[in-house]
Amino acid sequence: MSNLKSKNIKLGIRSEFIKIAKNQSDNLIDVNVQKVEDFGNYKLITARMDNFEIKSKVNREIEISVEKIKLHIPAEKCCIYENNKLI
């Protein structure tokens, strides 16, 4: 990433790849749960970390009863964008 020329950098990841942390020790973020929506086949967690809104699509069987959770963001599922172009 040292060859980036712009400060307009974005991280992209699909919501189904962001999971509630279990045994992971890296790529964790602390978030505050804002709401949990049940869509029948899955639940959609909307959470905040500072000024960022993060959505996580999880199995509908998972109970989410706390306001603060840790989410795991797998690096291999992330895409980096520079000036809105995938790099």
N, C-alpha and C positions, 0 to 999 in steps of 0.2 A: 504494500500500500504506500510505500514511500515515493512512488512515482506519480501520485495524484497531483494534478495541477490546479484543482478547484477546491473551494470550501463548500460547494454545493454537493454534499455527499448524503446519500440516503441508504438505509438498511431496509431490505424487503424480506418478508417471510410470510408464508401462508399461515392463517390462524390455526389450522389443524396440526401444524408442527410444533406449536407452542403448548407445552404441557405443564401441569402442576408438578413441581419438583418432588422427587421421591428420594432416590439414592444418589442423584447427580451431585457433583461437587464443583463443577465449572459451568460457566455461561448461565448463571442464575441472576435473576433480578427480583428485588423486593417490590411488591405492588400492593396497592389498596384496591380491593374489590369494590366496584361501583354498583354493578348489577349482574344478576345471573338470569338468563332467559332460557326457558325450556322449549325447544323446538320439536319435541317428540323423539326424534332419532338421536339428538345430541343437545348439549347445553352450550350456550355461548356466554363466556365470561367477559365482561367489560371491566377493565382495571386501569388504574393510573399509576404512573411512575413520574414524579415531578410534573412536567407539562405534557407528557406523552400519554396518549390513550393506546392501550394494548388490548387486543381481542384474542381470546383463546377458545377454540372449539374442542370440547371434551366429551367423553362418553357420558351419556345421560344418567348412568348409574352412580356417578361420582357425586358425593355430597360436598357442597361448598357452603360451610356455615360460618366461616370466619371472615373478618374484614381484611386481614393482611395474609398474603400467601407469597410463596416463592414460585416463580415460573422459570422453566428451563427452556432456553433458546438454543437449539442445536446448530452449531456453526456450519455444518455441512448442508443445511437447508436454507441458509441465508444467501441473499443476493445483494451485491453492492452496486449502487448506481452513482455515477458522477455526471452532473448536469443532465439528469434524467435518462442517461444511457447506461445500460448494463455493462459492467466491466468485469 
